[in-house]
Amino acid sequence: MVALPNRVLQDHDETTFMRPVSNCAGCGDTKVSWSVLEGMKRFNREHELKGKNRYQVVYAADRGCGNLQGYHAYHIVDTIFCMGSGVIVGEGLKESCSEKQIVVTASGDGGYNFNISGFKFAAKNKKWGAITIVYNNYNIRMTGGQIPLEVDFDKEGKAMGFEVLHINPYHVDDNAELFKELMGRYLNKEKTMVVADGVCVVDMAKDTKAVGLNLGHFVKSDECLDLKFKEERERVASEEPEKLKDLPRFKCRLCGIGLRCHALLNNDPTLCFGCGACKQFPCPVGALSFEGPSFADSTRIPELLTMYRV
Amino acid sequence: MNKGTNLNLGRVRLSGNQAVARGALEAGVRLATGYPGAPISDLQGSFEQLAGNLRRASPFAIKVGEALDNANYQLTAHWGTTTNEDNAFALALGAVICKGDFKSREFLTEDEWDLVYGDTVFSEDEEKRVPVGSRVMCSFKHLGGNTAADAIRVAVNVVPYTGGLGIASGDDRQGTASQTMQDNKVLFSSHFRIPTFELHSPLTAHQTVKNCYRLFEELGTPFAVIMNYDLSYREVSVDLAMEVDLGANMRQKGFTRDPKHLVTIGPHIRPRENKFHSKLIPLFRKKIGEYFDFLGNKVQQLGERPRTLLLLNGPFREDFQLLRHDPTLKDRLLKKFGGNVAVETTVVFPQPESLYKKLLSKLSIDRIFVFEEGYGRVIYLQLLDLVNRHGLDAKVFDCGIPYEPRIYERFSYIDHILAE
């Protein structure tokens, strides 16, 4: 008998380069992630919970670019498994996580259609509360413009047993307040489905452009700490270049980092997609405003047209 | 931590399904999920009754349920409510990845612990303890494995967080209640490549299930136990003496963040997939060899100067025990095979290669006969691969049958083994 060589798999280094994550500047999913985290913080603050008494979010997500951003950009996402499994994995997590952990699940509307029975299970499971977020990009934005399966979240969600709440993902402060309230309701075993309508700003911006509506952009006033510091850096660069290395690269980028927005980070309004999330961002010196139409006004394009183009 | 409680519940009739439920309960399983379908509905029905979702009707559920209630045993069961097997498995997956507690190492050396847990958030633990949480069982019929395949494959990618997860598969290889006669040994062994066992008797199934939880929880991998149609339903009378691991049942709950493992994206799963195939499966193989007896397997020599190895799995193994009661059968066996070594095994995958290599070299064995049920020929192919890869001077014979005969066929496994 011929002896065949012993085939052993060799160790390989990871050969795929880790791409820098380039989130779309106005991504609505990312804004909702911010609001969830902020809502949890505010809940703990309101109830004066500190240290081990604080509640934590466990975030069970579905597959999709929005949740990948939630992982990469906000480090909020804890699990991503199969398409459509986020909500049911979340129910499993509730069985074994501690009583100080609040499980929030997030799916796209594709994931919702994929596993509506998982949502039904979450609604009917009397043992736990539920906060299920659905990123509604109308099912046509990401994978290849497929024909969407029509969803009436209000009717379907209510029929399953959820209270259905629609949010504008770009109202980041209002949404943080909402999630703060929902954390308390979760602990009272209430079931809520939060539908974030219009989360894909890139695609919606194309649609607004097609009907002749140009979205606005953010404006930073002279009070902006980062802009002031930028001037200082430029002065040092030209007058005392040897001291430049001792200066930090920026002074305050709370808005850009908080909203994971390239346009704000670079102080460049030409990169702005016009989502309008910065309208509600709590700038410490009140230097941030928005000029012109934005999706914070409405994520429904006909409504935007009525508001801005008469 | 290991808080064992002994329950002596007297004589009861126990089916194969109930024997698996017994094993899971003795292991301290806290969550049982599944989706019904013959032949395994009885297993999930038992959990539903024990968890209080259904009225306790069977003597097994009544007796065991009362005893577990008195011991404050925690059990949650979700059966048909998950709507399908994929959701049942995803529910189990969510529960098992929460590692809120630790246990001392029982089976792993320090180096092996480093291999299994060295790249997790627990790697800094100085005592090299095993992170643990709820033990979970998910069960479905053979075709359910297809429905749950998406989630099961992901469970392999998040090893070692899936330690403590047992899958019970009821195989309808008779085609009695199903549209196909699928052999799930292929699915769990060749496709998912998780430790897979075929149970053979309601008398011993519980011990195999319980010890699989103990060993594979520490190895961080899910495992699968498979029963054929006959075993699922067949009842035996037993003196029900249960040793329940209440410590495992009452572990501290809690989710520990480790997105590098639990967020399954390309850069995370590629190195894990590589590690699973090249390092962890060899470790499982080694451990199954080391704990061969512990997992309920037996090696015995029959006759002088053995030149033949018999591998007996599933129903062949059960019928082989008739030799103990009937000397004429043993005579027939020796006449047919001469002196031999009989390996009565539940192991389907991965086969303990070092054990076989040792037997072959020590005893000059040159013929291996593999008796297994199902078209997959999973054990036969692994033995053939072993012999070829190592250039061993032995022939491997496939003596299995491709499906499970129905009762009216009057098929005898022992006659098949002894046939001239």
Interface residues (C-beta under 8 A of the other chain):
Chain A: M1 V2 A3 L4 N6 R7 V8 L9 Q10 D11 H12 E14 T16 M18 V58 A60 L68 Y71 H75 V77 D78 T79 I80 F81 C82 M83 S85 I88 V89 G90 E91 G92 L93 K94 E95 S96 C97 S98 E99 Q101 N115 S117 G118 K120 F121 K124 N125 K127
Chain B: R30 L31 T33 T76 H78 T81 T82 T83 N84 D86 N87 A90 L91 A92 L93 G94 A95 V96 I97 C98 G100 G133 S134 D150 A151 V154 V158 Q252 K253 G254 F255 R257 P259 L262 V263 T264 I265 G266 P267 R270 P271 N274 H277 S278 V387 N388 R389 H390 G391 L392 D393
